[in-house]
């Protein structure tokens, strides 16, 4: 008997998450100079890290031989003050992916189910499957969540409903009224609702859902956010959930001790207070989104309007975007294929610096013009 057969069948059936291709890997494969490669694949902040976070990392290095604060008191206190919630309503994670896994471990098991949308973040079905639960995919509407279709698929054994707003990889945004109505309906079920807001900082404040206020209204609501995107701390891995204290208590029961390292705790606490860096990040993203959409229009390409720091562009109508992706790699431009999201005609492009965006658009023009 193979040792793999000792693992539960639902674990053996998992197709591992495929991250964006690293610059170093492409350089090795194609014989390219790393300095000449543009990576627009993983929704990272092209500005890098803010000065306050960088200084906090330097200061925290003096105590790197010690275990971090397992409770994350300083960061949780800063978040509680910023979000106007109780300290006991914050759960920290090794990136928001870790928090999503905590939800699955706390609420899902064999015999239960979770509902998510087609084209939604790949971690939702992965976390569901890893817990041995049944994944129920609802059809999408215009590449976004169809909340009515999701509600119709909630069963008596459904324990988690995953909602991304904005969604990755499509960038679609839900109407606040429709979202509130869906949360109200789901509050009458036996499921917790994860509202994943990983890209909320990129949105115009007027378009943001009043999700933090909804925590008081809906006891089954869990908000998840991250420092990996707008705050530029993807490599340090730190995210968090905001939820009711009784839900936070359950998540903390399955959370690994010291799941957020000392440097991440220090950097995130400092980054939260760096309004200038966050403003600069948003302005750059707004300008970059306009640069890409104007460029796509000039190339005659369709795209999905996005509220995040990325945009999905249709480069192979009726076909496969894979060859365009490979051609971009040969030109030293890394973007993200999304065929695994049932979007084979599209590529997802992260917003970069102006010169990186221009390089990507020029390469696309050359590739598509040569067809």
C-alpha positions in Angstrom: 0.0 0.0 0.0 1.3 3.5 -0.9 1.8 5.8 2.0 -0.4 8.4 0.1 -3.4 6.1 0.6 -3.1 6.7 4.4 -4.2 10.3 3.7 -8.0 11.0 3.5 -9.3 10.8 0.0 -10.3 14.5 0.0 -6.8 15.5 0.8 -5.3 13.3 -2.0 -7.8 14.9 -4.5 -6.6 18.5 -3.8 -4.9 20.3 -6.7 -2.4 22.6 -4.9 -2.7 26.3 -5.3 -0.4 27.6 -8.1 1.2 31.0 -7.2 2.4 33.5 -9.7 5.7 32.7 -11.4 8.7 34.2 -9.5 11.1 36.5 -11.3 14.0 34.2 -10.5 12.3 31.2 -12.0 11.5 32.9 -15.3 15.1 34.2 -15.4 16.4 30.6 -15.1 13.9 29.2 -17.6 14.4 31.8 -20.3 18.0 32.8 -19.7 16.8 36.4 -18.9 18.4 39.1 -16.7 16.3 39.4 -13.6 16.6 43.2 -13.7 14.9 43.2 -17.1 11.8 41.2 -16.0 8.5 42.9 -15.1 6.3 40.9 -12.8 2.6 41.9 -12.9 1.2 38.6 -11.7 0.6 38.5 -8.0 -1.2 41.8 -7.1 1.7 43.1 -5.2 2.4 46.7 -4.3 4.8 48.1 -7.0 6.0 50.8 -4.5 7.3 48.1 -2.2 7.3 48.8 1.5 6.6 52.1 3.3 9.3 53.8 5.3 7.5 53.4 8.6 7.2 49.7 8.1 10.8 49.4 7.0 12.0 51.2 10.1 9.8 49.0 12.3 11.4 45.9 10.8 14.8 47.2 11.5 13.9 48.0 15.1 12.3 44.6 15.6 15.4 42.7 14.4 17.0 43.3 17.8 14.6 40.7 19.4 14.4 38.3 16.5 15.8 35.5 18.7 12.7 35.7 20.9 9.3 34.3 20.2 6.8 36.8 18.9 3.8 38.0 21.0 1.5 35.1 20.4 -1.5 37.3 21.1 -0.3 40.1 18.8 -1.4 42.6 21.3 0.1 45.8 19.7 -1.2 45.0 16.2 -4.6 43.9 17.5 -4.9 47.1 19.6 -4.1 49.3 16.6 -6.6 47.4 14.5 -9.3 47.6 17.1 -8.8 51.3 17.4 -8.8 51.8 13.7 -11.8 49.6 13.0 -13.7 50.6 16.1 -14.2 47.1 17.3 -13.2 45.2 20.4 -9.8 43.7 20.9 -11.5 40.3 21.3 -13.0 40.7 17.8 -9.7 40.6 16.0 -8.0 37.4 14.9 -4.5 37.6 13.3 -3.3 35.3 10.5 -0.2 34.4 8.5 -1.7 36.3 5.7 -5.5 36.4 5.2 -5.2 33.0 3.5 -4.3 31.6 7.0 -7.5 33.2 8.3 -9.6 31.6 5.6 -8.1 28.2 6.6 -8.9 28.9 10.2 -12.5 29.5 9.3 -12.6 26.2 7.3 -11.0 24.3 10.2 -13.3 25.8 12.8 -16.6 25.4 10.9 -16.2 22.7 8.2 -16.0 18.9 8.5 -17.0 15.9 6.4 -20.7 16.0 5.9 -20.9 19.8 5.8 -20.7 22.1 2.8 -19.5 25.5 1.8 -20.9 27.8 -1.0 -18.7 30.0 -3.3 -19.1 31.6 -6.7 -17.7 30.6 -10.0 -14.5 32.6 -10.8 -14.0 33.3 -7.1 -10.7 33.1 -5.2 -9.2 29.6 -5.6 -8.5 29.3 -1.9 -12.2 29.0 -1.0 -12.6 25.5 -2.7 -9.2 24.5 -1.5 -9.9 25.3 2.1 -13.2 23.6 1.9 -11.8 20.5 0.4 -9.0 20.3 2.9 -11.6 20.2 5.7 -13.3 17.3 4.0 -16.4 19.4 3.3 -18.5 19.5 0.1 -17.8 22.5 -2.2 -20.9 24.0 -3.9 -20.1 26.3 -6.7 -22.8 28.9 -7.8 -22.9 30.3 -11.3 -21.5 33.8 -11.8 -23.2 36.8 -13.2 -21.1 39.0 -15.5 -18.0 37.3 -13.9 -19.2 38.5 -10.5 -21.0 36.9 -7.6 -24.7 36.1 -8.3 -25.9 36.4 -4.7 -29.4 35.0 -5.5 -27.8 31.9 -7.1 -25.5 31.5 -4.0 -28.5 31.8 -1.6 -30.4 29.2 -3.6 -27.5 26.7 -3.1 -27.3 27.0 0.6 -28.3 23.7 2.2 -29.2 22.6 5.7 -25.6 21.3 6.0 -23.9 24.5 4.7 -21.7 26.0 7.3 -19.6 28.6 5.4 -20.5 31.0 2.5 -17.5 32.6 0.9 -17.9 36.1 -0.6 -15.1 38.1 -2.1 -15.7 41.9 -2.5 -13.9 43.0 -4.7 -13.4 39.5 -6.2 -10.1 38.1 -7.3 -9.4 37.5 -10.2 -12.2 39.4 -11.8 -12.2 42.6 -9.8 -16.0 42.7 -9.7 -17.7 44.6 -6.9 -21.1 43.9 -5.3 -23.9 46.4 -4.9 -24.0 47.3 -1.2 -27.8 47.0 -1.0 -27.8 43.6 -2.6 -24.9 42.5 -0.3 -26.7 43.6 2.8 -29.9 41.8 1.7 -28.0 38.6 1.1 -26.3 38.9 4.5 -29.7 39.4 6.1 -31.0 36.2 4.4 -27.8 34.3 5.4 -28.2 35.3 9.0 -31.3 33.1 9.1 -29.2 30.0 8.1 -26.7 27.9 10.0 -23.8 29.2 8.0 -21.1 31.8 8.8 -20.4 34.3 6.0 -16.8 35.2 5.1 -16.7 38.6 3.5 -13.2 38.7 2.0 -12.1 42.4 1.6 -8.4 41.9 0.7 -8.5 44.8 -1.8 -10.7 47.2 0.1 -8.0 49.8 0.5 -7.9 50.3 -3.3 -11.6 51.3 -3.4 -13.0 54.8 -3.4 -14.5 55.2 0.2 -17.9 56.1 -1.3 -18.1 52.6 -2.9 -17.0 50.6 0.1 -19.6 48.5 2.0 -20.2 49.6 5.6 -19.1 46.1 6.5 -17.7 46.9 9.9 -21.1 48.3 11.0 -22.7 45.1 9.8 -20.8 43.1 12.4 -23.2 44.4 15.0 -26.2 43.4 12.9 -25.1 40.0 11.7 -23.5 37.7 14.3 -22.4 35.1 11.6 -20.4 37.6 9.6 -16.6 37.3 9.4 -14.5 40.1 7.6 -11.1 39.2 6.4 -8.4 41.7 5.2 -4.7 41.7 4.5 -1.5 43.7 4.7 -0.2 41.9 1.6 -1.7 44.2 -1.0 -2.0 48.0 -0.4 0.4 47.9 2.6 3.1 46.2 0.6 3.9 43.4 3.1 3.2 40.3 1.0 6.5 38.7 1.9 5.9 39.0 5.6 2.4 37.3 5.5 0.0 39.1 7.9 -3.7 39.4 7.6 -6.7 39.5 10.0 -10.3 38.8 10.6 -12.9 41.0 12.4 -15.9 39.2 13.8 -18.0 38.6 16.9 -16.0 37.7 20.0 -17.6 34.2 20.2 -16.5 33.6 16.6 -13.0 35.0 17.2 -12.7 32.6 20.2 -13.4 29.6 17.9 -10.9 30.8 15.3 -8.2 31.2 18.0 -8.8 27.7 19.2 -7.5 26.3 15.9 -4.9 29.0 15.3 -1.3 27.9 15.5 0.7 29.5 18.3 3.0 32.3 17.0 1.3 32.2 13.6 2.4 35.8 12.8 6.2 36.5 13.2 7.8 39.4 15.0 8.8 41.3 12.0 5.3 41.0 10.4 3.7 42.2 13.7 6.0 45.2 13.9 5.7 46.1 10.2 1.9 45.8 10.1 1.5 47.9 13.2 3.6 50.7 11.7 2.1 50.4 8.2 -1.4 50.8 9.6 -0.4 54.3 10.7 1.3 55.3 7.4 -1.5 57.2 5.7 0.8 59.0 3.3 2.1 55.6 1.9 -1.4 54.3 1.6 -2.6 57.4 -0.2 0.4 57.2 -2.6 -0.4 53.6 -3.3 -4.0 54.3 -4.2 -3.1 57.2 -6.5 -0.6 55.1 -8.3 -3.2 52.3 -8.6 -5.9 54.7 -10.0 -3.5 56.1 -12.5 -2.2 52.7 -13.5 -5.7 51.3 -13.9 -6.5 54.2 -16.3 -3.2 53.6 -18.2 -4.1 50.0 -18.7 -7.7 50.5 -19.7 -6.8 53.2 -22.2 -4.1 50.9 -23.5 -6.5 48.0 -23.8 -9.0 50.2 -25.6 -6.3 51.2 -28.1 -5.5 47.5 -28.7 -9.2 46.7 -29.2 -9.3 44.5 -26.2 -12.1 43.9 -23.8 -11.6 43.9 -20.0 -13.6 43.4 -16.8 -14.0 46.7 -14.9 -12.0 46.1 -11.6 -12.1 47.6 -8.1 -8.8 46.0 -7.2 -5.2 46.5 -8.1 -5.4 44.2 -11.1 -7.5 43.8 -14.2 -8.6 40.8 -16.2 -8.2 41.4 -20.0 -9.6 39.2 -22.8 -6.7 38.5 -25.1 -8.0 35.3 -26.9 -11.7 35.7 -27.7 -13.1 32.2 -28.2 -9.7 30.6 -27.6 -6.9 30.0 -25.1 -4.9 32.9 -23.6 -2.0 30.4 -22.8 0.0 31.2 -26.0 -0.2 34.9 -25.3 0.9 34.3 -21.7 3.9 32.3 -22.9 4.8 34.9 -25.5 4.8 37.6 -22.7 7.1 35.4 -20.6 9.6 35.3 -23.5 9.5 39.1 -23.5 10.2 39.2 -19.8 6.7 40.1 -18.7 4.9 37.9 -16.1 1.2 38.2 -15.8 -1.3 35.6 -14.5 -3.2 33.0 -16.6 -6.7 32.4 -15.2 -7.9 29.3 -17.1 -8.1 27.5 -13.7 -10.8 30.1 -12.8 -12.8 29.0 -15.9 -11.6 32.1 -17.8 -9.4 30.6 -20.5 -9.7 33.7 -22.8 -8.3 36.1 -20.1 -5.1 37.1 -18.4 -5.0 38.9 -15.1 -2.6 41.8 -15.0 -1.6 43.5 -11.8 -1.1 47.3 -11.8 2.5 48.2 -11.7 4.7 51.3 -12.0 3.9 53.4 -15.1 7.0 52.1 -17.0 6.1 48.5 -16.1 2.5 49.0 -17.3 3.8 50.6 -20.5 6.2 47.6 -21.1 3.3 45.2 -20.7 1.0 47.1 -23.1 3.8 47.3 -25.7 4.5 43.6 -25.4 0.8 42.8 -25.8 0.6 45.0 -28.8 3.6 43.3 -30.5 2.2 39.8 -29.7 -1.3 40.4 -30.7 -0.3 42.5 -33.8 1.8 39.6 -35.0 -1.0 37.1 -34.9 
